[in-house]
Amino acid sequence: MNNNVKVPKLRFKGYNDAWVQRKLGDLGSVGMNKRIFKEQTSDVGDVPFYKIGTFGGTPDAFISRNLFEEYKSKYQYPNVGDVLISASGSIGRTVVYQGEDEYFQDSNIVWLKHDSQLDNAFLKQFYSIVKWQGLEGSTIKRLYNKNILETQIWLPSSEEQAKVGEFFDKIDNLIADNQYKVKLLETKKSALADRIFNQRLRFEGFTTPWSQLKLHEAVISEFKGKAKAIMSGEKSAYLDANYLNGGELTFVDFEKDVDRDDVIILWDGSQAGTVYHGFEGALGSTLKAYKPKEDGAFLYQQLKYKQQIIYDRFRTPNIPHVIKSFADEFLVGMTDVDEQQKIGKMFDKMDNLISATQYRGELLKRLKNAYLKQMFI
């Protein structure tokens, strides 16, 4: 049996040849830009210079046009489509070079210089699941040229590589489109919340001025304890993302009734002050439950809108926990219960749409990962 060839579990129809195992060093060499020194950069300028901290994001340094043109013509520079890799910090992050005028920090941002034996779209997908040679179990946060060049890759024909790369690119585009939709929905909700909770937008027919109450005046009671889920039926596979499908919920540490309409505040720990509606996301945490006098969804959405204020003004900085006087000091705007219900229902619908869109994105990621494993591993 030849251990250097394999037939993957998942193939496109019409492709039957075995995949061959090669080292990346057999297919190319590591490329990087010439070193740029700090004194050659500026805060503003002609050409963005990406350091490892800004790789894949927004540049905070620039080089002159003359220096860029000189170095680009004399030294190594990526071709359009080359897959750039972060070699330090969070190693293995990738960005496909699109042909823009930009420069990259030497040795920290590299790429594989190769010929037609490798399809870049295929290589990009391989990088998303690669185990770099020599780094397994290592605490070293550095990807050296040797690690890259000694890493093994299973390689099909050029035609099949292109097919595989195109297939996963389509999934990536679906994931990116889904992420864009989530961001758009979140932006829309944030803008709407800003107008409503600052009383710049009202539902038609509601004219009574809002009143300002302290939080304790807007709730019937508050209870402190820890939450746990008692699941009925099959345990949700998506519990870690706030989905409690078909489960019963209960508090431990005291014998008070708490239901999904209550507003939950995480009371200590790194996420102290985070607001939830019901128990979602609060399992196992020390928290307080506030039972609203009127509409719980309205009260939750208002506190969620003011989340940053809670973080900034109502929790201790060193060992984070919410201050005891929170409910006596935190102000909420209150309106007629009918308007509260309309506002609460509207934002709940938006939250459900955001959650459903996020969930769809997670399913796409899982599907992609499953396909990758069946092909590449």
C-alpha positions as CSV (number, residue, x, y, z in Angstrom):
1,M,0.0,0.0,0.0
2,N,1.4,3.4,-1.0
3,N,1.0,5.8,2.0
4,N,1.8,8.8,-0.2
5,V,-1.5,8.5,-2.2
6,K,-5.1,8.6,-1.0
7,V,-8.7,8.8,-2.4
8,P,-10.6,11.3,-0.3
9,K,-14.0,10.4,1.2
10,L,-15.7,13.3,-0.8
11,R,-15.1,13.9,-4.5
12,F,-16.7,15.7,-7.4
13,K,-18.2,13.4,-9.9
14,G,-15.8,12.4,-12.7
15,Y,-12.6,12.6,-10.7
16,N,-11.1,9.3,-9.8
17,D,-7.4,9.8,-9.6
18,A,-5.7,9.4,-6.2
19,W,-4.4,12.5,-4.4
20,V,-0.7,12.6,-4.0
21,Q,1.1,13.7,-0.8
22,R,3.7,16.4,-1.3
23,K,5.6,18.9,0.8
24,L,4.9,22.6,0.2
25,G,8.6,23.0,-0.2
26,D,8.4,20.7,-3.2
27,L,6.0,23.1,-4.8
28,G,7.5,26.5,-4.1
29,S,9.4,28.7,-1.7
30,V,8.5,31.3,0.9
31,G,8.2,34.8,-0.2
32,M,8.2,38.0,1.8
33,N,8.5,41.8,1.2
34,K,11.8,43.5,1.9
35,R,12.1,44.9,5.4
36,I,10.6,48.3,6.1
37,F,12.1,50.2,9.1
38,K,10.0,52.4,11.4
39,E,11.7,55.6,10.2
40,Q,10.5,54.8,6.7
41,T,6.9,54.8,7.7
42,S,4.4,57.6,8.6
43,D,0.9,57.9,10.1
44,V,-0.4,59.1,6.7
45,G,1.0,58.5,3.3
46,D,0.7,57.0,-0.2
47,V,0.8,53.3,0.3
48,P,-0.6,51.3,3.2
49,F,2.0,49.2,5.2
50,Y,0.4,46.3,6.9
51,K,2.1,45.0,10.1
52,I,1.1,41.8,11.8
53,G,-1.2,43.7,14.1
54,T,-3.2,45.3,11.2
55,F,-3.0,42.3,8.8
56,G,-6.4,41.8,7.4
57,G,-7.7,45.0,9.0
58,T,-7.1,48.7,8.8
59,P,-3.5,49.9,8.3
60,D,-2.0,52.4,10.8
61,A,1.3,53.0,8.9
62,F,2.2,54.1,5.4
63,I,5.2,54.3,3.1
64,S,6.0,56.7,0.3
65,R,5.1,56.0,-3.3
66,N,8.7,56.2,-4.4
67,L,9.9,53.7,-1.8
68,F,7.0,51.3,-2.8
69,E,7.7,51.5,-6.5
70,E,11.5,50.9,-5.9
71,Y,11.0,47.9,-3.5
72,K,8.3,46.4,-5.6
73,S,10.5,46.4,-8.7
74,K,13.7,45.2,-7.0
75,Y,12.5,42.7,-4.5
76,Q,9.9,40.0,-3.8
77,Y,6.3,41.0,-4.2
78,P,3.1,38.9,-4.2
79,N,1.2,38.2,-7.4
80,V,-2.5,38.7,-7.7
81,G,-4.3,35.8,-6.0
82,D,-1.3,34.8,-3.8
83,V,-2.4,33.8,-0.3
84,L,-0.6,35.8,2.4
85,I,-0.2,34.1,5.8
86,S,0.4,35.6,9.2
87,A,3.6,34.0,10.6
88,S,3.5,35.4,14.1
89,G,0.9,36.2,16.8
90,S,-2.3,34.5,15.6
91,I,-0.5,32.3,13.1
92,G,-2.1,31.0,9.9
93,R,-4.5,33.9,9.2
94,T,-4.8,34.4,5.5
95,V,-5.6,37.3,3.1
96,V,-5.7,36.9,-0.6
97,Y,-3.7,39.6,-2.4
98,Q,-6.0,41.4,-4.7
99,G,-3.5,43.6,-6.6
100,E,-3.8,46.8,-4.6
101,D,-0.8,49.0,-3.9
102,E,0.2,47.9,-0.4
103,Y,3.2,46.5,1.4
104,F,3.6,43.9,4.1
105,Q,5.9,43.4,7.1
106,D,8.7,41.1,6.3
107,S,8.9,37.6,7.9
108,N,5.6,38.3,9.8
109,I,3.5,38.2,6.6
110,V,4.6,35.7,4.0
111,W,3.3,33.7,1.0
112,L,4.2,30.6,-0.9
113,K,5.8,31.4,-4.3
114,H,4.7,28.5,-6.5
115,D,4.0,27.6,-10.1
116,S,1.0,26.1,-11.9
117,Q,1.1,22.9,-9.8
118,L,-0.9,24.7,-7.2
119,D,-4.2,26.5,-7.4
120,N,-4.4,29.5,-5.0
121,A,-8.1,28.9,-4.2
122,F,-7.3,25.3,-3.3
123,L,-4.3,26.4,-1.3
124,K,-6.3,28.9,0.7
125,Q,-8.8,26.2,1.7
126,F,-5.9,23.9,2.7
127,Y,-4.5,26.7,4.9
128,S,-7.9,26.8,6.8
129,I,-7.4,23.3,8.0
130,V,-3.6,22.8,8.0
131,K,-1.5,21.4,10.8
132,W,1.9,23.1,10.4
133,Q,4.9,20.8,10.5
134,G,6.8,21.2,13.8
135,L,4.2,23.3,15.6
136,E,1.9,20.5,16.9
137,G,1.8,20.8,20.6
138,S,4.4,23.6,20.6
139,T,4.0,26.8,22.6
140,I,6.0,28.7,20.0
141,K,3.9,31.5,18.4
142,R,6.0,31.7,15.3
143,L,5.7,30.1,11.9
144,Y,9.2,29.8,10.4
145,N,9.9,29.1,6.7
146,K,11.0,25.6,7.6
147,N,7.5,24.9,9.2
148,I,5.8,26.0,6.0
149,L,8.1,24.2,3.6
150,E,8.1,20.9,5.5
151,T,4.3,20.8,5.8
152,Q,2.6,18.0,3.9
153,I,-0.4,18.6,1.5
154,W,-2.6,16.2,-0.4
155,L,-2.7,17.3,-4.0
156,P,-5.2,16.3,-6.7
157,S,-4.9,17.3,-10.4
158,S,-4.8,21.0,-11.3
159,E,-8.3,20.6,-12.7
160,E,-9.7,19.1,-9.5
161,Q,-7.9,21.7,-7.4
162,A,-9.7,24.4,-9.3
163,K,-13.0,22.7,-8.8
164,V,-12.4,22.2,-5.1
165,G,-11.3,25.8,-4.7
166,E,-14.3,27.2,-6.6
167,F,-16.7,25.1,-4.5
168,F,-15.3,26.3,-1.2
169,D,-15.1,29.9,-2.4
170,K,-18.8,29.8,-3.0
171,I,-19.4,28.6,0.5
172,D,-17.1,31.3,1.8
173,N,-19.1,33.9,-0.2
174,L,-22.3,32.6,1.4
175,I,-20.8,32.9,4.8
176,A,-19.5,36.4,4.1
177,D,-22.9,37.5,2.8
178,N,-24.6,36.1,5.9
179,Q,-22.2,38.0,8.1
180,Y,-23.0,41.2,6.2
181,K,-26.7,40.6,6.7
182,V,-26.2,40.2,10.4
183,K,-24.1,43.4,10.6
184,L,-26.8,45.2,8.6
185,L,-29.6,44.0,10.9
186,E,-27.6,44.9,14.0
187,T,-26.9,48.4,12.7
188,K,-30.5,48.9,11.8
189,K,-31.6,47.8,15.2
190,S,-29.1,50.0,17.0
191,A,-30.2,53.1,15.0
192,L,-33.8,52.3,15.7
193,A,-33.2,51.8,19.4
194,D,-31.3,55.1,19.6
195,R,-34.3,56.9,18.2
196,I,-36.9,55.1,20.3
197,F,-35.2,55.1,23.7
198,N,-34.3,58.8,23.3
199,Q,-38.0,59.5,22.4
200,R,-37.2,60.8,18.9
201,L,-39.5,58.2,17.3
202,R,-42.9,57.1,18.5
203,F,-45.5,54.6,17.3
204,E,-48.5,56.3,15.8
205,G,-51.2,57.2,18.3
206,F,-48.9,57.4,21.4
207,T,-48.3,60.9,22.7
208,T,-48.0,60.5,26.4
209,P,-44.6,61.8,27.6
210,W,-42.2,59.1,28.9
211,S,-41.4,59.2,32.6
212,Q,-38.0,58.5,34.2
213,L,-37.8,55.8,36.9
214,K,-35.1,54.1,38.8
215,L,-34.8,50.5,37.9
216,H,-36.1,49.2,41.3
217,E,-39.3,51.3,40.7
218,A,-39.9,49.5,37.4
219,V,-39.6,45.9,38.8
220,I,-41.6,43.9,41.3
221,S,-38.7,42.1,42.8
222,E,-35.1,41.0,42.3
223,F,-33.4,37.7,43.1
224,K,-29.8,36.7,43.1
225,G,-28.6,33.2,42.4
226,K,-27.2,30.9,39.7
227,A,-29.0,29.4,36.7
228,K,-29.0,25.9,35.3
229,A,-30.9,24.2,32.5
230,I,-32.9,21.1,33.0
231,M,-33.3,19.7,29.5
232,S,-36.4,17.8,28.4
233,G,-36.0,15.5,25.5
234,E,-32.9,15.8,23.3
235,K,-30.2,18.2,24.5
236,S,-29.8,21.2,22.2
237,A,-26.7,21.0,20.1
238,Y,-26.6,24.8,20.0
239,L,-26.8,25.4,23.8
240,D,-23.6,27.4,23.7
241,A,-25.1,30.0,21.4
242,N,-28.2,30.8,23.6
243,Y,-30.5,28.2,22.1
244,L,-32.4,26.2,24.7
245,N,-34.7,24.1,22.5
246,G,-37.5,22.5,24.6
247,G,-35.7,22.8,27.9
248,E,-37.1,23.6,31.3
249,L,-35.3,26.3,33.3
250,T,-34.8,26.6,37.0
251,F,-32.9,28.7,39.5
252,V,-30.7,27.1,42.2
253,D,-29.6,28.8,45.4
254,F,-33.1,29.9,46.3
255,E,-36.7,28.9,45.8
256,K,-38.2,31.8,43.8
257,D,-40.0,31.5,40.5
258,V,-38.1,33.0,37.6
259,D,-39.4,32.9,34.1
260,R,-38.4,33.9,30.6
261,D,-39.9,37.4,30.9
262,D,-37.5,38.4,33.6
263,V,-34.5,40.5,32.9
264,I,-31.2,38.9,33.9
265,I,-28.0,40.7,34.8
266,L,-24.7,38.8,35.1
267,W,-23.4,39.9,38.5
268,D,-19.7,39.2,38.6
269,G,-16.9,37.9,36.4
270,S,-15.4,39.2,33.2
271,Q,-18.9,39.7,31.7
272,A,-20.4,41.3,34.7
273,G,-23.2,43.7,33.7
274,T,-24.2,41.8,30.6
275,V,-28.0,41.9,30.1
276,Y,-30.1,38.9,29.1
277,H,-33.8,38.2,28.7
278,G,-34.6,35.1,30.6
279,F,-31.8,32.6,31.1
280,E,-30.3,32.6,27.6
281,G,-26.5,32.8,27.8
282,A,-26.5,33.0,31.7
283,L,-26.1,29.3,32.6
284,G,-23.8,28.6,35.5
285,S,-23.2,32.3,36.2
286,T,-23.9,34.4,39.4
287,L,-26.7,36.7,38.3
288,K,-29.7,38.8,39.4
289,A,-33.2,38.4,38.0
290,Y,-35.5,41.4,37.8
291,K,-39.2,40.7,37.5
292,P,-40.7,43.6,35.6
293,K,-43.9,45.3,36.7
294,E,-45.1,45.7,33.0
295,D,-43.5,44.5,29.8
296,G,-40.3,42.4,30.2
297,A,-39.2,42.6,26.6
298,F,-39.4,46.4,26.7
299,L,-37.3,46.7,29.8
300,Y,-34.8,44.2,28.5
301,Q,-34.4,46.0,25.2
302,Q,-33.8,49.3,26.9
303,L,-31.2,47.9,29.3
304,K,-29.5,46.2,26.3
305,Y,-29.5,49.5,24.5
306,K,-27.8,51.0,27.6
307,Q,-25.4,48.1,27.9
308,Q,-22.3,50.2,27.6
309,I,-23.5,52.6,30.3
310,I,-23.9,49.6,32.7
311,Y,-20.3,48.5,31.9
312,D,-18.8,51.9,32.3
313,R,-20.7,53.3,35.3
314,F,-22.2,50.4,37.3
315,R,-19.5,47.8,37.8
316,T,-16.1,47.8,39.6
317,P,-13.0,47.9,37.4
318,N,-10.5,45.5,39.1
319,I,-12.5,42.4,40.0
320,P,-15.6,43.1,37.9
321,H,-19.0,42.9,39.6
322,V,-22.1,45.1,39.4
323,I,-22.3,47.6,42.2
324,K,-25.0,46.9,44.9
325,S,-26.7,50.2,44.3
326,F,-27.3,49.5,40.6
327,A,-31.1,49.2,40.8
328,D,-31.3,52.3,43.0
329,E,-29.3,54.4,40.6
330,F,-29.9,53.2,37.1
331,L,-32.6,55.2,35.3
332,V,-35.1,53.7,32.7
333,G,-37.6,55.5,30.6
334,M,-41.2,54.2,30.9
335,T,-44.2,54.7,28.7
336,D,-47.8,53.3,28.4
337,V,-47.8,49.6,28.7
338,D,-49.4,49.3,25.2
339,E,-46.4,51.2,23.7
340,Q,-44.0,49.1,25.8
341,Q,-45.5,46.0,24.3
342,K,-45.2,47.3,20.7
343,I,-41.6,48.3,21.2
344,G,-40.7,45.0,23.0
345,K,-42.3,42.9,20.3
346,M,-40.7,44.8,17.4
347,F,-37.2,44.5,18.9
348,D,-37.8,40.8,19.8
349,K,-38.7,40.1,16.2
350,M,-35.5,41.8,15.1
351,D,-33.5,39.8,17.6
352,N,-35.1,36.6,16.4
353,L,-34.2,37.5,12.8
354,I,-30.6,38.3,13.8
355,S,-30.3,35.0,15.7
356,A,-31.8,33.0,12.8
357,T,-29.3,34.7,10.4
358,Q,-26.4,34.0,12.8
359,Y,-27.5,30.4,13.2
360,R,-27.6,30.0,9.4
361,G,-24.0,31.3,9.2
362,E,-22.9,28.8,11.9
363,L,-24.5,26.0,10.0
364,L,-22.7,27.0,6.8
365,K,-19.4,27.1,8.7
366,R,-20.0,23.6,10.1
367,L,-21.0,22.3,6.7
368,K,-17.8,23.7,5.2
369,N,-15.6,22.3,8.0
370,A,-17.2,18.8,7.5
371,Y,-16.5,19.0,3.8
372,L,-12.9,20.1,4.3
373,K,-12.2,17.2,6.7
374,Q,-13.6,14.7,4.2
375,M,-11.4,16.1,1.4
376,F,-8.2,17.2,3.1
377,I,-7.7,14.9,6.1
